[in-house]
């Protein structure tokens, strides 16, 4: 899936992936997408909770080796 922007949050632990995601989303227009790559296993639950609380849409969530990849559509 093609994204408007990609955030590499590998090597960062909670809460940094969420904080960087929030900052990256603020630079996008409504409807644009952000791909986030993280190595923090906690980000699986964190991204889902973050999207539910902020009204953004978690389009995909998958594990690729030791990376967790998320695609989020800005509300």
C-alpha positions as CSV (number, residue, x, y, z in Angstrom):
1,X,0.0,0.0,0.0
2,X,1.4,3.4,-1.0
3,X,1.5,6.0,1.8
4,X,1.9,9.7,1.6
5,X,4.6,9.6,4.3
6,X,6.7,7.0,6.1
7,X,7.8,7.2,9.8
8,X,10.8,5.0,10.8
9,X,10.3,4.4,14.6
10,X,12.5,1.3,14.8
11,X,14.6,1.2,18.0
12,X,12.2,3.5,19.9
13,X,10.3,2.3,22.9
14,X,6.9,3.4,24.2
15,X,5.7,6.1,24.2
16,X,8.1,7.5,21.5
17,X,6.5,5.6,18.5
18,X,3.1,7.1,19.4
19,X,4.5,10.6,20.0
20,X,6.3,10.5,16.7
21,X,3.2,9.2,14.9
22,X,1.1,12.0,16.4
23,X,3.7,14.6,15.2
24,X,3.9,13.1,11.7
25,X,0.1,13.0,11.3
26,X,-0.1,16.7,12.2
27,X,1.8,17.5,9.0
28,X,-0.6,15.5,6.8
29,X,-3.9,16.5,5.3
30,X,-7.2,14.8,6.1
31,X,-7.4,11.5,4.2
32,X,-3.7,11.1,3.6
33,X,-1.9,8.1,5.0
34,X,1.1,7.5,7.2
35,X,3.1,4.3,7.2
36,X,4.8,3.6,10.6
37,X,7.5,1.0,11.1
38,X,8.3,0.1,14.7
39,X,10.2,-2.6,16.5
40,X,8.4,-2.1,19.8
41,X,6.0,-5.1,20.4
42,X,3.8,-2.8,22.5
43,X,3.1,-0.7,19.5
44,X,0.5,-3.3,18.3
45,X,-1.9,-2.3,21.1
46,X,-0.7,1.3,21.3
47,X,-1.4,2.1,17.6
48,X,-4.9,0.6,17.8
49,X,-5.7,2.5,21.0
50,X,-4.2,5.7,19.6
51,X,-6.3,5.5,16.4
52,X,-9.5,4.8,18.4
53,X,-8.9,7.7,20.7
54,X,-7.9,10.2,18.0
55,X,-10.5,9.2,15.3
56,X,-7.8,8.2,12.8
57,X,-8.2,5.0,10.9
58,X,-5.8,2.1,11.3
59,X,-5.9,0.7,7.7
60,X,-3.4,-2.2,8.3
61,X,-1.3,-3.6,11.1
62,X,1.2,-6.4,10.4
63,X,4.4,-8.0,11.6
64,X,7.2,-8.3,9.1
65,X,10.1,-10.1,10.8
66,X,11.1,-8.1,13.8
67,X,9.3,-5.0,12.4
68,X,5.7,-4.0,13.0
69,X,4.1,-2.0,10.1
70,X,1.1,0.2,10.4
71,X,-0.8,2.3,7.9
72,X,-2.9,5.1,9.3
73,X,-5.4,7.3,7.5
74,X,-5.6,10.8,9.0
75,X,-9.2,11.8,10.1
